[in-house]
Amino acid sequence: METIRNYLETMFQKLPNTLEVQRAKVELGQMMEDKYSELKNEGKTENEAIGTVISEFGNLDELALDLGISGYMNPNNNIAGMQVPLPEVKNYLKDKIRSGYMIGLGVLLCICSPSGAILSDCIGCFQFIGVIVLFAFITLAVGLFVFAGAMMGKWNYLDSQSCSIDFATAEYVHGQRENYRMTNAMMNTVGVMFCIVCFIPLIVMDEIGMEGLFEGLGVVIMLLLVGIGVYFFIAAGSRSAAYENILKLNEVGTMGASFVTSQKEVTRYTNKVIAGIMSVYWPTVTCIYICWSFLSADWHITWIVWVIASLIENFIKNAFRE
């Protein structure tokens, strides 16, 4: 019966999400279920019953008039575009998650890249080693960025072409996202904790009066803690974005977009530039907050960044979301 249900959902996938279409789907679903039960009572096997039901009720064009939805059956509604199968979706999720780890590690290396120069400057010699470490870290980071971009390049068609997913695939992705919610919250919490405690080494070094190498070491530890925190933010955000990117393939306003209730949580923007900006909005705000706080040491003032950022986000959502 699960096969019939998935087939029914796919039949109505591209039709507008209206009361008439919803009633028609419920009515057809009941008819299919009754026929399936009748065939099973007659002694038919599972495959025989499913095959008969789909062959008898599987053509929505022939049933549209009786179901009262003939007005919705036009070529535009029936164009489903490229349907992305479940195995391909799983491969996309794996690549997206891996690329998130690579980008996070690359950002961590960029943040920590001045460490060698800081330590060598505190020692007062071997400055060339600090420069070598700086360029080595940046080179590795750029390599990770390029590799992650190349890995995701083959999935560009998901954005450039009209794609969709069936009910079973949407249900699978939704289940994966629900299972990941707690892990996502924990990763973001750990990231925040690292960013909060990152200034402790500087305070400790200052309190005990250590200068020179130890003072530089405190700065290096601070950069490392900030980098680890940002790594957790990026890794967690990349995985969440992977699930949302797949779930929003089905067009808003169609029956396919309501396969999973939580798909309504996905915010879509009318402008692609705005959508790109909002995809990195909160990580950028976090970086601004951290940089401003450490450069100015005005922790009693810099918290206002979060209030202003929330107001800007609400304005952008109200102005540009679909």
LOROVEX-650728 format. One record per residue (C-alpha): residue number from 1; residue in three letters; x, z, y. Coordinates in steps of 0.02 Angstrom, whole numbers. Last residue first. Layout:
 tordo tise     px     pz     py
   NUM  ALA      X      Z      Y
...
***
This chain:
 tordo tise     px     pz     py
   322  GLU    412    -97   1743
   321  ARG    538     14   1830
   320  PHE    606    -36   2001
   319  ALA    533     73   2140
   318  ASN    468    225   2047
   317  LYS    621    232   1934
   316  ILE    740    208   2081
   315  PHE    657    347   2182
   314  ASN    658    466   2034
   313  GLU    843    432   2004
   312  ILE    885    459   2188
   311  LEU    796    627   2188
   310  SER    885    680   2030
   309  ALA   1054    629   2101
   308  ILE   1023    728   2261
   307  VAL    982    886   2163
   306  TRP   1130    863   2045
   305  VAL   1253    832   2187
   304  ILE   1195    993   2273
   303  TRP   1303   1085   2146
   302  THR   1452   1035   2254
   301  ILE   1419   1172   2382
   300  HIS   1465   1338   2300
   299  TRP   1597   1247   2197
   298  ASP   1690   1199   2355
   297  ALA   1861   1181   2272
   296  SER   1878   1018   2372
   295  LEU   1974    911   2248
   294  PHE   1910   1004   2096
   293  SER   1727   1002   2146
   292  TRP   1727    824   2212
   291  CYS   1807    756   2054
   290  ILE   1691    853   1937
   289  TYR   1532    808   2032
   288  ILE   1580    625   2049
   287  CYS   1620    617   1862
   286  THR   1452    695   1819
   285  VAL   1360    575   1934
   284  THR   1446    429   1847
   283  PRO   1397    495   1675
   282  TRP   1219    513   1743
   281  TYR   1202    335   1807
   280  VAL   1287    235   1670
   279  SER   1131    148   1601
   278  MET   1052    164   1773
   277  ILE   1175     42   1849
   276  GLY   1146    -88   1714
   275  ALA    957    -74   1732
   274  ILE    974    -91   1921
   273  VAL   1075   -251   1898
   272  LYS    948   -316   1771
   271  ASN    803   -294   1895
   270  THR    627   -263   1830
   269  TYR    680   -102   1746
   268  ARG    634    -32   1576
   267  THR    618    154   1542
   266  VAL    609    201   1358
   265  GLU    497    353   1331
   264  LYS    352    240   1279
   263  GLN    453    199   1125
   262  SER    416    377   1070
   261  THR    248    323   1001
   260  VAL    325    206    872
   259  PHE    244     41    828
   258  SER    175     42   1005
   257  ALA    287    -96   1073
   256  GLY    231   -208    929
   255  MET     51   -201    988
   254  THR    106   -286   1148
   253  GLY    112   -215   1324
   252  VAL    301   -194   1328
   251  GLU    389   -326   1225
   250  ASN    468   -276   1060
   249  LEU    656   -264   1087
   248  LYS    634    -90   1164
   247  LEU    663      1   1000
   246  ILE    830    -86    970
   245  ASN    904    -44   1140
   244  GLU    837    134   1128
   243  TYR    926    169    964
   242  ALA   1092    101   1028
   241  ALA   1072    193   1194
   240  SER   1062    359   1101
   239  ARG   1223    316   1009
   238  SER   1313    268   1169
   237  GLY   1254    423   1261
   236  ALA   1324    542   1131
   235  ALA   1494    456   1127
   234  ILE   1501    442   1317
   233  PHE   1456    624   1351
   232  PHE   1571    689   1212
   231  TYR   1717    589   1281
   230  VAL   1679    655   1457
   229  GLY   1702    832   1392
   228  ILE   1862    787   1301
   227  GLY   1932    706   1458
   226  VAL   1887    858   1565
   225  LEU   1975    972   1439
   224  LEU   2129    860   1437
   223  LEU   2136    852   1627
   222  MET   2128   1042   1638
   221  ILE   2263   1059   1505
   220  VAL   2374    942   1607
   219  VAL   2342   1042   1766
   218  GLY   2388   1205   1679
   217  LEU   2546   1124   1610
   216  GLY   2595   1078   1786
   215  GLU   2583   1261   1837
   214  PHE   2680   1310   1681
   213  LEU   2819   1187   1720
   212  GLY   2844   1246   1898
   211  GLU   2746   1400   1943
   210  MET   2677   1553   1856
   209  GLY   2601   1686   1966
   208  ILE   2497   1772   1832
   207  GLU   2339   1739   1930
   206  ASP   2382   1558   1973
   205  MET   2419   1511   1793
   204  VAL   2257   1592   1735
   203  ILE   2155   1507   1871
   202  LEU   2231   1338   1831
   201  PRO   2198   1362   1644
   200  ILE   2017   1412   1683
   199  PHE   1978   1250   1778
   198  CYS   1924   1156   1620
   197  VAL   1797   1290   1573
   196  ILE   1648   1201   1651
   195  CYS   1695   1025   1595
   194  PHE   1724   1082   1416
   193  MET   1556   1172   1416
   192  VAL   1465   1019   1484
   191  GLY   1537    911   1345
   190  VAL   1490   1041   1214
   189  THR   1311   1039   1279
   188  ASN   1307    849   1277
   187  MET   1367    849   1097
   186  MET   1241    984   1047
   185  ALA   1095    891   1127
   184  ASN   1144    729   1039
   183  THR   1161    819    873
   182  MET    986    892    896
   181  ARG    911    723    941
   180  TYR   1000    628    801
   179  ASN    866    652    668
   178  GLU    735    589    792
   177  ARG    842    437    829
   176  GLN    864    395    646
   175  GLY    678    412    616
   174  HIS    639    297    762
   173  VAL    763    170    696
   172  TYR    679    172    525
   171  GLU    502    162    597
   170  ALA    552     16    707
   169  THR    627    -73    556
   168  ALA    471    -45    451
   167  PHE    357   -105    592
   166  ASP    448   -268    624
   165  ILE    581   -300    755
   164  SER    582   -421    901
   163  CYS    697   -541    991
   162  SER    679   -658   1139
   161  GLN    857   -710   1176
   160  SER    989   -655   1304
   159  ASP    986   -468   1273
   158  LEU    988   -467   1082
   157  TYR   1096   -624   1089
   156  ASN   1239   -519   1157
   155  TRP   1263   -442    985
   154  LYS   1419   -543    940
   153  GLY   1505   -475   1094
   152  MET   1490   -294   1035
   151  MET   1653   -295    937
   150  ALA   1740   -394   1074
   149  GLY   1689   -265   1203
   148  ALA   1750   -122   1093
   147  PHE   1916   -212   1066
   146  VAL   1938   -241   1252
   145  PHE   1898    -61   1297
   144  LEU   2013      6   1160
   143  GLY   2156   -105   1219
   142  VAL   2126    -50   1398
   141  ALA   2140    132   1343
   140  LEU   2300     99   1243
   139  THR   2378     14   1395
   138  ILE   2322    155   1510
   137  PHE   2401    285   1395
   136  ALA   2563    187   1380
   135  PHE   2569    154   1568
   134  LEU   2558    338   1611
   133  VAL   2674    391   1470
   132  ILE   2806    269   1531
   131  VAL   2787    332   1710
   130  GLY   2807    512   1652
   129  ILE   2961    463   1552
   128  PHE   3036    382   1709
   127  GLN   3018    547   1800
   126  PHE   3144    625   1680
   125  CYS   3187    759   1806
   124  GLY   3111    889   1922
   123  ILE   3025    990   1787
   122  CYS   2864    992   1887
   121  ASP   2878    805   1919
   120  SER   2906    773   1733
   119  LEU   2751    874   1693
   118  ILE   2640    784   1819
   117  ALA   2705    611   1773
   116  GLY   2672    643   1589
   115  SER   2496    707   1622
   114  PRO   2445    562   1736
   113  SER   2367    469   1585
   112  CYS   2250    611   1536
   111  ILE   2098    540   1624
   110  CYS   2137    364   1565
   109  LEU   2164    424   1387
   108  LEU   1995    513   1387
   107  VAL   1913    355   1456
   106  GLY   1987    256   1311
   105  LEU   1929    386   1185
   104  GLY   1752    375   1253
   103  ILE   1759    185   1249
   102  MET   1817    188   1069
   101  TYR   1686    315   1015
   100  GLY   1550    213   1100
    99  SER   1614     54   1016
    98  ARG   1594    141    848
    97  ILE   1415    191    887
    96  LYS   1370     16    945
    95  ASP   1451    -64    793
    94  LYS   1359     50    672
    93  LEU   1192     25    762
    92  TYR   1215   -164    761
    91  ASN   1252   -163    574
    90  LYS   1094    -62    541
    89  VAL    993   -185    646
    88  GLU   1064   -329    545
    87  PRO   1011   -245    382
    86  LEU    836   -213    457
    85  PRO    799   -393    504
    84  VAL    797   -452    686
    83  GLN    645   -560    718
    82  MET    691   -706    830
    81  GLY    548   -750    945
    80  ALA    375   -684    907
    79  ILE    283   -832    982
    78  ASN    105   -799    928
    77  ASN     46   -726   1092
    76  ASN    108   -874   1192
    75  PRO     27   -997   1072
    74  ASN   -147   -922   1094
    73  MET   -246   -800    988
    72  TYR   -303   -670   1115
    71  GLY   -470   -752   1146
    70  SER   -500   -762    958
    69  ILE   -500   -572    952
    68  GLY   -676   -538    890
    67  LEU   -630   -496    711
    66  ASP   -735   -638    642
    65  LEU   -656   -760    765
    64  ALA   -478   -699    730
    63  LEU   -491   -710    540
    62  GLU   -425   -888    518
    61  ASP   -287   -864    647
    60  LEU   -242   -696    570
    59  ASN   -190   -772    405
    58  GLY   -142   -631    287
    57  PHE   -317   -579    232
    56  GLU   -339   -672     68
    55  SER   -157   -713     28
    54  ILE   -102   -540     84
    53  VAL   -233   -452    -21
    52  THR   -197   -559   -175
    51  GLY    -10   -531   -165
    50  ILE    -30   -342   -143
    49  ALA   -147   -328   -292
    48  GLU    -35   -435   -403
    47  ASN    120   -337   -353
    46  GLU     38   -169   -391
    45  THR    -35   -227   -555
    44  LYS   -218   -274   -573
    43  GLY   -328   -165   -683
    42  GLU   -495   -197   -599
    41  ASN   -480    -29   -512
    40  LYS   -317    -91   -433
    39  LEU   -406   -246   -370
    38  GLU   -544   -144   -289
    37  SER   -420    -23   -210
    36  TYR   -324   -170   -133
    35  LYS   -484   -250    -70
    34  ASP   -538    -88     12
    33  GLU   -366    -66     91
    32  MET   -365   -243    158
    31  MET   -538   -222    233
    30  GLN   -489    -57    310
    29  GLY   -333   -134    387
    28  LEU   -438   -278    454
    27  GLU   -553   -156    541
    26  VAL   -411    -49    610
    25  LYS   -321   -204    673
    24  ALA   -479   -273    752
    23  ARG   -512   -107    839
    22  GLN   -336   -106    911
    21  VAL   -353   -287    967
    20  GLU   -516   -250   1057
    19  LEU   -446    -90   1135
    18  THR   -298   -185   1206
    17  ASN   -113   -191   1160
    16  PRO    -85   -376   1182
    15  LEU    -42   -473   1024
    14  LYS    140   -495    974
    13  GLN    145   -368    831
    12  PHE    -29   -394    761
    11  MET     28   -480    601
    10  THR    183   -368    591
     9  GLU     76   -211    586
     8  LEU    -30   -285    446
     7  TYR    123   -333    344
     6  ASN    193   -157    360
     5  ARG     27    -84    302
     4  ILE     17   -204    157
     3  THR    192   -156    100
     2  GLU    148     29    114
     1  MET      0      0      0
***
